[in-house]
Amino acid sequence: MGKVTKSTEIEASPEKVFAFILDSKKLNEISKGNLEMEPTSKEPVGVGSTSHWVATAGGNQQEFDMEVTEFVKNKKFVARTIGASKFKSTMLFTLEPTAKGAKLTCSMDYELPYSVLGKLVDKLKVGKDMEKNIGAMLEKAKKALEA
C-alpha cells in the first residue's frame, strides 16, 4: 500500500479553503489532466456523499467511485473508494488554522491492482507521480485562493 501526504499554508480562512476544495468545478480546474471528479449525489457534501473519479498516474488511468466517510465542516473530510474498482484508496483533507490563514493537508493511502512487479513500478513511478500531482494541486489551490 502506498501513501502520499502533502501540505501547504494558504493565506485564506479555513472556511474559504474548505468551500474551495469541496467545489467539484474548482477541484477539477486545479487538478486538470491528473484528476477529475464528478459528484454523483446531491449537495451539500457530507457523510454518505458519493462521487466518480478519473485519475492518471504513472501513465495509467483509473476510474473509481468514492464515498465520504467522515466530515467535519471547515476541518476535514475523508473519502474512500467503493464498489468494484480494483484501485482502492482513502483520501483525507484536513485544515488547521494558522496565523496567516489555513494549513491544507491532503493524504492519500492507496493500493494498486498489481502483482509483485507492479509494486516495484508503484515505488518507482506511480507513487512519485501521485506525490507530484497532489503537490501541484495544493499549490494551484493556494494560488487561486490567494489571488
N, C-alpha and C positions, 0 to 999 in steps of 0.2 A: 504494500500500500504506500502511495506517495503522499507527501504533504507539502503545501506551499503556504507561506504566510508573509504578507507584505503590509506595510503601514505607511501612512503619510499624514502630516498635520496640515489642516486646511483652515484658512482664516475665514471661517463662516460658522454660524451657530450649529450645534448638533441637530437642531430641528430642520434647518435648511439642508444640511448634508443628508440627513435621513430621508427627507422627502425626495431629494435628487436621486438617490440610489434605488428608491422604490419605483421611480418613474421609468417604465419599460422603454419609452422612446429615448430618454436621456441615457439610460444604461446602454442601449443599442448604439447610440452615437459614439460614446466613449470606448466601445468595445468593437467597433466596426472591423470586420474581417477575421476576428478571432472568436467572437461570441455574439449570438443573437438570442433574444428571449422574447417570447410572446405569452402574455397571461392567458390562461385557459379557464379561469374562474372570475367571478365578479369582484370588483373593487369594494371596499378598501382591502388592502393586503393585510392578512392576519393569519393566525394558526389555521391550517387547512387549505389556504390558498394554493393554487397549482399553476404551473407554467410549463411551456415547452421550450427546450433549449437546443441550439445547434452550436457546437464548439469545435474549433480546429486547433490542434497542437501536434507537433511532430509530423506534419504532413497528412495527418489522419483527421477525418471529420466524424464526430459522434453526435447522435441525436438522442435526447433523453427528456423525461418529464421529471419535474421536481415538485415537492410539496413543502410548504413552510411548516416546521415542527415546533419552533419557538419564536415568539415575537414580543419584544418589549419596546414600545414606541420610543423613538429617538435614542435608543440604546443598543439594541441588537436584534438580528433575526437570523434564524438558522433554517436552511432548506436541505432536503436530502432527495436523492433520486428515488423514483417509484416506478413500478411497472416492470416490463420485460427487458429493459435495456441491459446490455452486458456491461456498460460503463456505470460504475457505482461511485457516488460522491456525496459528501456533506460539505456545504458551503456556509460559512459563518461570517457575517458582517457585524463588527462592533464599533461603537462610537464612545469616545471618552472626552469629556470637556477638557479644554486646555486654556491657558492664559490667553492664547490668540484665537481660539475657536474650538476646533474638534480634531481629535486623532481618529482617523478612519483606518480600521484594520480589516483585511479580507484574508480568511484562512480557508483552504480547501484541502480536505482529505479525499483521496480518490484511489480507485482500484480499476486498472485497465484489464480488458478481457484477453490477456496474453499468456503465453506459456513462459517457461523459464527464460528463454531467449528474449521474449518480449519485455521481461522485467529489466533486462540489461538495456534494451532500446529506450525504455522509460527513463532510466537513470541518465543515459547519455543524451537523449534528445527531447522527449515529451515533457519531462519534469522541468527542464530548462526553458522550454517554450512556454509552459504554463506560468512559470515564475516571471518571465519577461512580459507575457500578456497581462497578468494581473497587475504587475508594477506599472505598465503603460496605462492600464485602465484607471488606476488610482491617480496617476499624475494628470491624466486628462480630466478626471473629475475635479481635482484641485484647481487646475487652470480654468475650467468652466465656472466653478463656484466662486473663484476669486476675481473673475473678470468684471 
